[in-house]
Amino acid sequence: MERNKLPPITKSRLTADLKKLGVTSGDTIMLHAFVKAIGWIVDGPDIVIQALLEVLGKEGTLMMLASWEDSPWGAPPQVC
């Protein structure tokens, strides 16, 4: 199937797919994603985070990368 002909991605589909991958309530997940690679997401990219949080539940942990690489504000000061 061509990339531009992929079906839209919904929160329920993401939730089901995450469960099929073995993600369960209480897990710890590190997210680093190029959201465009997922495809067209109904209601926007925040749905990916919402689906993950729903599957992880209140006891789960969602970690995300925070990087200064290529930051328009420059590198943070060096700590010696």
N, C-alpha and C positions, 0 to 999 in steps of 0.2 A: 504494500500500500504506500502511495506517495505521501511524503511528509505533509503537504498542504491538504491532503484528503483524509487525514486522521480524524477520528471522531472527537468531539469536544470532551474534555476531561472534567468530571464533576467531583464534588466532595465525596459523594457516596462511592464513586468508583475508586478514588484515591484511598479511601478508608478500607475498602475491600481488598485492594491490591497490597496495601501495607500489611494487613492481616495475613494475606497469602504468603508474604515475604517472611512472616514469622514475628512481626512486631506485636508485642502484647502490652497490656496495662502494667505499669511499673517499670518498664524498660528505660534505658538511657540511650538516646540517639544523638549522634553528631550529624547535623545537617550542613551540607555544603553543596549547593545545587545551582545549576544554570537553568533557571525556570523555563526559559524558552525551549529547552530540550525536551521538556515534558509534553509540550504542545499547547493548544489553546485551552485555557482553563476557565471554565464558566465562573463568573464573578471575580476573576483576577487572581494574581499570585498569592494573595493572603489565604486563599482556600487551602494551599499546600500546608501551611502552618496550622490552620484550623483542623485539618484532617489528622495531622500528626498528633496534635494535642488531644484530640478526641480519642485516638487509639491508645496513646500513652496513659491517659487518665490522670487523676490528681496526684498519684504516687510516682508517675513517670517524670523523666527529665529530658528536655529538649535543649541541646547545646548547639550554638551556631558560631561560625568563625567570624571574628572581628579583626580585620587586617588593615594596616596602614599602607600597604604596598600600592603604589600608583595613586596615593591620596593627593587631592588637589591642595591640601593644606601643608604638605611636606611631612617629613619624618618627625616622629616625636623626639624630644630631647634625650640624649644618651644619659643613662644613670651609671655613675662610676662607683 
